[in-house]
Amino acid sequence: MNQKTVPWKVILPLSLVIIIDLIGLTIVFPIFAQLFSNHSHTFFSNHTSMIQKDLYFSLSIVIYPAMTLFGAPLLGDISDTLGRKKVLLICLSGSFSGLLLSGIAIQLHAFWLLLVGRAIAGFTAGSQQIAQAAIIDVSEKQNTTKNMALIILSITIGMSIGPIL
């Protein structure tokens, strides 16, 4: 396999999966900062102390990577048997559902629903690792370093775009 045999039509969608996954992780940071610290926001009742809001903020942030810790290895194993494409579609659907549910939770002022949405999005965030593995799978030894750099570039783009959105 030479450089021409790993087409961009394979690498580009996998890079986009990585970007989307990181956008899903980071898009909430500026939203949650306002949601949990702004006294005029009505997500919590007026009786909720700042200590409680800080605890809720921490919980809503940490649940995503905590669920990724459990989901990524499981989804990785499943991708080895079912195939990477199928599991990537499951992951992207789960991430979308989790983010949508989180948005609905904010509109409904339902903290528990926000946690459920974040947990679903985090658990199905294993798509980043699966996409990385797929990129390495299609890489020739001489192109591995270049393709690893593309993975890092995709991570950087996703982490940059998320908070801007």
C-alpha positions in Angstrom: 0.0 0.0 0.0 1.5 3.4 -1.0 0.4 6.9 -0.1 -2.2 6.9 -2.9 -3.9 3.7 -1.6 -5.1 5.4 1.6 -7.6 7.8 0.0 -8.8 11.0 1.7 -12.3 9.6 1.3 -11.3 7.2 4.1 -9.2 9.5 6.3 -11.5 12.6 6.1 -14.7 11.0 7.4 -12.7 9.5 10.3 -11.1 12.8 11.1 -14.6 14.4 11.0 -15.8 11.8 13.6 -12.9 12.8 15.9 -13.8 16.5 15.4 -17.5 15.9 16.1 -16.6 13.9 19.2 -14.5 16.7 20.6 -17.0 19.3 19.8 -19.5 17.3 21.8 -17.1 17.3 24.8 -16.2 21.0 24.7 -19.4 22.7 23.5 -20.9 22.7 27.0 -18.1 24.5 28.8 -19.2 28.1 28.1 -22.9 27.1 28.3 -22.5 25.4 31.7 -20.3 28.3 33.0 -23.3 30.7 32.5 -25.9 28.2 33.5 -24.4 27.3 36.8 -22.8 30.6 37.9 -25.2 33.3 36.6 -27.5 34.3 39.4 -30.1 35.6 37.1 -30.4 32.3 35.2 -33.5 30.3 36.4 -32.1 26.7 35.8 -31.9 26.3 39.6 -34.3 27.6 42.2 -33.3 30.8 44.2 -32.7 28.6 47.2 -29.9 26.7 45.6 -26.6 27.8 47.2 -23.4 28.5 45.2 -21.8 25.4 46.8 -24.6 23.2 45.5 -24.3 24.9 42.0 -20.6 24.2 42.1 -21.1 20.6 43.0 -23.7 20.2 40.2 -21.4 21.9 37.7 -18.6 19.6 38.6 -20.9 16.6 38.4 -22.2 17.6 35.0 -18.7 18.1 33.6 -17.1 14.9 35.1 -19.9 12.5 34.1 -19.0 12.8 30.4 -15.4 11.5 30.7 -16.3 9.1 33.5 -18.8 7.4 31.2 -16.3 7.5 28.3 -14.0 5.6 30.6 -16.6 2.8 30.7 -18.0 3.1 27.2 -14.8 3.4 25.1 -13.3 0.0 25.9 -16.7 -1.7 25.6 -17.4 0.0 22.2 -13.9 -0.8 21.1 -14.4 -4.5 21.7 -17.8 -4.4 20.0 -16.2 -2.6 17.0 -13.7 -5.4 16.7 -16.5 -7.9 16.2 -19.3 -5.9 14.5 -17.1 -3.6 12.5 -15.9 -0.1 12.9 -18.5 1.5 10.6 -21.5 0.1 12.5 -20.1 1.1 15.9 -19.1 4.6 14.7 -22.7 5.1 13.6 -24.0 3.9 16.9 -21.6 6.2 18.7 -22.5 9.3 16.6 -26.2 8.6 17.1 -25.7 8.2 20.8 -23.6 11.4 21.0 -26.3 13.3 19.1 -29.1 11.9 21.3 -27.2 12.8 24.5 -26.5 16.3 23.3 -30.1 16.7 22.2 -31.3 15.4 25.6 -29.0 17.8 27.4 -30.4 20.7 25.4 -34.0 19.6 26.2 -33.0 19.3 29.9 -31.8 22.9 29.9 -35.0 24.1 28.4 -37.0 22.1 30.9 -34.8 23.1 33.9 -34.3 19.4 34.7 -30.8 18.8 36.2 -31.3 15.0 36.4 -32.2 14.9 32.7 -29.1 16.9 31.9 -27.0 14.3 33.7 -28.6 11.5 31.8 -27.9 13.3 28.5 -24.3 13.9 29.5 -23.9 10.3 30.5 -25.3 9.0 27.2 -23.1 11.4 25.2 -20.1 10.4 27.3 -20.7 6.6 27.1 -21.0 6.8 23.3 -18.0 9.1 22.9 -15.9 6.1 22.1 -16.1 7.0 18.5 -12.9 9.0 18.8 -10.8 6.0 19.8 -12.5 3.8 17.2 -11.8 6.4 14.5 -8.2 6.7 15.6 -7.9 2.9 15.4 -9.4 2.9 11.9 -7.0 5.5 10.7 -4.1 3.5 12.0 -5.6 0.3 10.5 -5.5 1.9 7.0 -2.1 3.5 7.4 1.1 2.1 5.9 4.1 2.1 8.2 5.6 5.0 6.3 2.4 7.1 6.6 1.6 6.3 10.2 3.3 9.4 11.6 1.6 11.7 9.1 -1.8 10.1 9.9 -1.2 10.4 13.7 -0.5 14.1 13.1 -3.9 14.3 11.3 -5.5 12.7 14.4 -3.9 15.4 16.6 -5.0 18.1 14.2 -8.6 16.8 14.3 -8.5 16.7 18.1 -7.3 20.3 18.2 -9.9 21.5 15.7 -12.7 19.8 17.6 -11.6 21.2 21.0 -11.3 24.7 19.4 -14.6 24.8 17.6 -16.7 23.4 20.5 -16.5 26.4 22.8 -16.8 28.8 19.9 -20.1 27.2 18.9 
